[in-house]
Amino acid sequence: MLRIEWSCGDLTGTELLAPGAKLVVARRMALPEQQLVATERVDGSRYVFLRLPYASDPALVVTATDGQPVVYRGQRANGAIVELTTPSGQSSSPAPKQRFSLTESGSRLELRLPDVTVALTVDIGGPDTGPDSGPRGSGTEQLGVEALQGEDAWIVAAIAVALSPEHGVVSHGDLKHAFAVWRGIEEPSAGTFERNVLRPALESRRIELPGARLNKIVYLVEWCRRTSEFPDRVLADVRRRLDASGAPTE
């Protein structure tokens, strides 16, 4: 079970979420005019609704898994600040549309809007964690490759990091070929790959290149490594699948 202590204005609560259930913070303008916040529980998930036009729908989603939770920041800028703080005091600000995993029990997520702050403190183990469920508050969330399959921007980044040497990056041609093999499609032209795959991968992470003609793969791989976006297990799985398909992995 995933345990989340949450607060929003004067409202507070504690949620125990089974795998697959979610805590969702979202916009709901249909609330009564004087009601800023409302909560609702639906099919084991908790929804925190905000009557704020600049809140995104959804703004934050925390999904319980069999391992550790996955967080999605849907909140656009709109004067909002989203901050993740670990128990050790390290803080970071995930980018809009970024999906990431929580790696430490007791991590705190804050969505700070001009009129209200939503705070979530996440206990990864929860009270029902058994002795065989593994160490609490350690390691990296085992977000599987299947969770990345739906979006080219996520899978191409995982492939780029998996195929890049420790002190370098995979070549444009090898990445383009590996992506085509993974998707089971005809290999695209260099321009099509740049325009339809690499550029969206950068934009979804709000990565800005200082110049238009710079190597996009360098910036993508450096950003993913710096933010630890992909657990080692995921990268190993990507390499195994590519190796099995005959794509170059070195």
C-alpha positions as CSV (number, residue, x, y, z in Angstrom):
1,M,0.0,0.0,0.0
2,L,1.0,3.6,-0.7
3,R,0.4,6.1,2.1
4,I,0.1,9.8,1.2
5,E,-0.5,12.6,3.7
6,W,-2.0,15.5,1.9
7,S,-3.0,19.1,2.6
8,C,-4.7,21.7,0.5
9,G,-5.7,24.9,2.2
10,D,-7.6,24.0,5.4
11,L,-8.3,20.5,4.2
12,T,-6.0,17.6,5.2
13,G,-6.2,13.8,4.8
14,T,-4.3,10.5,4.6
15,E,-4.8,8.1,1.7
16,L,-3.9,4.5,1.5
17,L,-3.7,3.5,-2.2
18,A,-3.5,0.0,-3.6
19,P,-1.5,-0.6,-6.7
20,G,-3.1,1.1,-9.7
21,A,-5.0,3.6,-7.6
22,K,-4.1,7.3,-7.8
23,L,-4.1,10.6,-6.0
24,V,-5.1,13.3,-8.5
25,V,-5.0,17.0,-8.2
26,A,-7.0,18.6,-11.0
27,R,-9.1,21.6,-12.1
28,R,-12.9,21.6,-11.6
29,M,-14.5,24.9,-12.5
30,A,-18.0,23.4,-11.9
31,L,-17.5,23.8,-8.1
32,P,-19.7,26.4,-6.3
33,E,-18.3,29.9,-6.8
34,Q,-17.2,30.2,-3.1
35,Q,-15.7,26.8,-2.9
36,L,-12.0,26.7,-3.8
37,V,-11.3,23.1,-3.0
38,A,-13.3,19.8,-3.0
39,T,-12.2,16.2,-2.6
40,E,-13.8,13.0,-3.9
41,R,-12.9,9.3,-3.7
42,V,-13.7,7.2,-6.8
43,D,-12.9,3.5,-7.2
44,G,-10.1,3.6,-4.6
45,S,-8.5,6.8,-6.0
46,R,-8.5,10.2,-4.3
47,Y,-9.3,13.4,-6.3
48,V,-8.5,16.9,-5.1
49,F,-10.3,19.4,-7.2
50,L,-9.4,23.1,-7.4
51,R,-11.7,25.8,-8.7
52,L,-8.8,27.7,-10.3
53,P,-8.6,28.5,-14.0
54,Y,-4.8,28.3,-14.0
55,A,-4.7,24.9,-12.4
56,S,-4.1,22.2,-15.1
57,D,-6.3,19.2,-15.6
58,P,-4.6,17.2,-14.2
59,A,-2.0,19.2,-12.3
60,L,-0.5,16.3,-10.4
61,V,-1.0,12.5,-10.5
62,V,0.6,10.1,-8.1
63,T,0.0,6.5,-9.1
64,A,0.6,3.6,-6.7
65,T,2.5,0.5,-8.1
66,D,3.7,-2.8,-6.9
67,G,7.0,-1.1,-6.3
68,Q,7.3,2.6,-5.8
69,P,5.0,5.4,-7.0
70,V,5.1,7.2,-10.4
71,V,4.4,10.9,-10.5
72,Y,3.1,12.9,-13.5
73,R,3.3,16.7,-13.5
74,G,0.6,17.9,-15.8
75,Q,0.7,21.5,-14.4
76,R,1.7,24.1,-16.9
77,A,3.7,27.1,-15.7
78,N,0.8,29.5,-15.3
79,G,2.4,31.0,-12.2
80,A,2.7,27.7,-10.5
81,I,5.7,26.1,-8.8
82,V,6.0,22.3,-8.5
83,E,8.8,21.2,-6.1
84,L,10.0,17.8,-5.0
85,T,11.9,17.6,-1.7
86,T,13.6,14.5,-0.5
87,P,14.0,13.6,3.2
88,S,17.7,14.7,3.0
89,G,16.6,18.2,1.9
90,Q,17.5,18.0,-1.8
91,S,14.9,19.7,-4.0
92,S,14.1,19.8,-7.7
93,S,11.4,21.1,-10.0
94,P,10.0,18.6,-12.5
95,A,9.1,20.0,-15.8
96,P,5.6,20.2,-17.2
97,K,4.5,16.9,-18.7
98,Q,7.3,15.1,-17.0
99,R,6.7,11.6,-15.6
100,F,9.1,10.4,-13.0
101,S,9.5,8.0,-10.1
102,L,9.8,8.7,-6.4
103,T,13.0,7.1,-5.1
104,E,12.8,7.9,-1.4
105,S,10.0,7.3,1.2
106,G,9.1,10.5,2.9
107,S,9.5,12.7,-0.2
108,R,7.3,15.8,-0.3
109,L,5.6,17.2,-3.4
110,E,4.3,20.7,-3.4
111,L,2.1,22.4,-6.0
112,R,2.2,26.1,-5.1
113,L,-0.4,28.2,-6.9
114,P,-1.2,31.9,-6.2
115,D,-4.3,31.0,-4.1
116,V,-3.4,27.7,-2.5
117,T,-0.6,25.2,-1.9
118,V,-1.2,21.4,-2.3
119,A,1.3,19.4,-0.3
120,L,1.8,15.6,-0.5
121,T,4.1,13.6,1.7
122,V,4.6,10.1,0.3
123,D,5.4,7.0,2.3
124,I,6.4,4.4,-0.2
125,G,6.2,1.4,2.2
126,G,2.9,2.2,3.8
127,P,1.6,0.3,6.9
128,D,0.8,-2.9,5.1
129,T,4.2,-3.5,3.6
130,G,5.3,-7.1,4.3
131,P,8.8,-8.4,5.0
132,D,9.2,-9.6,1.4
133,S,8.4,-6.3,-0.3
134,G,12.0,-5.1,-0.3
135,P,13.8,-2.2,1.3
136,R,11.8,1.0,2.0
137,G,13.1,4.4,0.9
138,S,16.0,3.0,-1.2
139,G,16.8,2.2,-4.7
140,T,15.0,3.6,-7.8
141,E,11.4,3.0,-8.8
142,Q,11.2,0.1,-11.2
143,L,9.3,1.9,-13.9
144,G,9.1,-0.7,-16.6
145,V,9.7,-0.3,-20.3
146,E,6.0,-1.0,-21.0
147,A,5.1,2.2,-19.2
148,L,7.2,4.1,-21.8
149,Q,5.8,2.4,-24.9
150,G,3.0,4.9,-25.6
151,E,5.1,7.9,-26.3
152,D,8.0,8.2,-28.8
153,A,9.5,11.1,-26.8
154,W,10.0,8.8,-23.8
155,I,11.2,5.6,-25.5
156,V,13.7,7.4,-27.8
157,A,15.3,9.1,-24.8
158,A,15.5,5.7,-23.0
159,I,17.2,4.2,-26.1
160,A,19.5,7.2,-26.4
161,V,20.7,6.8,-22.8
162,A,20.9,3.0,-23.0
163,L,23.1,3.1,-26.1
164,S,25.4,6.0,-25.2
165,P,28.8,5.3,-23.8
166,E,29.6,6.6,-20.4
167,H,31.5,9.7,-21.6
168,G,29.7,10.2,-24.9
169,V,26.5,9.8,-26.8
170,V,25.1,7.4,-29.4
171,S,25.4,8.6,-33.0
172,H,22.4,10.0,-34.8
173,G,22.4,7.2,-37.3
174,D,22.6,4.4,-34.7
175,L,19.8,6.0,-32.6
176,K,17.6,6.5,-35.7
177,H,18.1,2.9,-36.7
178,A,17.5,1.5,-33.2
179,F,14.3,3.5,-32.8
180,A,13.0,2.2,-36.1
181,V,13.8,-1.4,-35.1
182,W,12.1,-0.9,-31.7
183,R,8.9,0.5,-33.3
184,G,9.0,-2.0,-36.1
185,I,8.8,0.7,-38.8
186,E,10.8,1.7,-41.8
187,E,13.8,3.8,-40.9
188,P,12.9,7.5,-41.3
189,S,15.0,10.1,-43.0
190,A,17.3,12.2,-40.8
191,G,15.1,15.2,-41.2
192,T,11.9,13.3,-40.3
193,F,13.5,11.7,-37.3
194,E,14.8,15.1,-36.1
195,R,11.4,16.8,-36.6
196,N,9.0,14.1,-35.4
197,V,11.0,12.3,-32.7
198,L,14.1,14.1,-31.4
199,R,12.6,17.6,-31.3
200,P,9.4,16.5,-29.4
201,A,11.6,14.6,-26.9
202,L,13.4,17.8,-26.1
203,E,10.3,19.9,-26.0
204,S,8.4,17.6,-23.7
205,R,11.3,18.0,-21.1
206,R,11.5,21.8,-21.7
207,I,15.1,21.4,-22.9
208,E,16.3,24.5,-24.8
209,L,19.3,24.4,-27.2
210,P,21.5,27.5,-27.3
211,G,21.6,27.1,-31.1
212,A,19.4,25.4,-33.7
213,R,22.2,23.3,-35.2
214,L,23.6,21.8,-32.0
215,N,23.5,18.0,-31.4
216,K,20.0,17.3,-29.9
217,I,21.1,13.9,-28.7
218,V,23.9,15.4,-26.5
219,Y,21.4,17.6,-24.6
220,L,18.8,14.9,-24.4
221,V,21.2,12.3,-22.9
222,E,22.8,14.8,-20.5
223,W,19.4,15.9,-19.2
224,C,18.2,12.4,-18.7
225,R,21.3,11.4,-16.8
226,R,21.3,14.5,-14.7
227,T,17.7,13.9,-13.6
228,S,18.1,10.1,-13.3
229,E,15.0,9.8,-15.4
230,F,15.5,6.1,-16.3
231,P,16.4,3.5,-13.6
232,D,19.3,1.2,-14.4
233,R,16.9,-1.8,-14.7
234,V,15.0,0.0,-17.5
235,L,18.1,0.8,-19.4
236,A,19.3,-2.8,-19.1
237,D,15.9,-4.0,-20.4
238,V,16.2,-1.6,-23.4
239,R,19.6,-3.0,-24.2
240,R,18.4,-6.6,-24.0
241,R,15.5,-5.9,-26.3
242,L,17.6,-4.1,-28.8
243,D,20.2,-6.9,-28.7
244,A,17.5,-9.5,-29.3
245,S,16.2,-7.5,-32.2
246,G,19.6,-7.3,-33.8
247,A,20.0,-3.6,-33.4
248,P,23.6,-2.4,-32.5
249,T,24.0,-1.9,-28.7
250,E,27.6,-0.8,-28.5
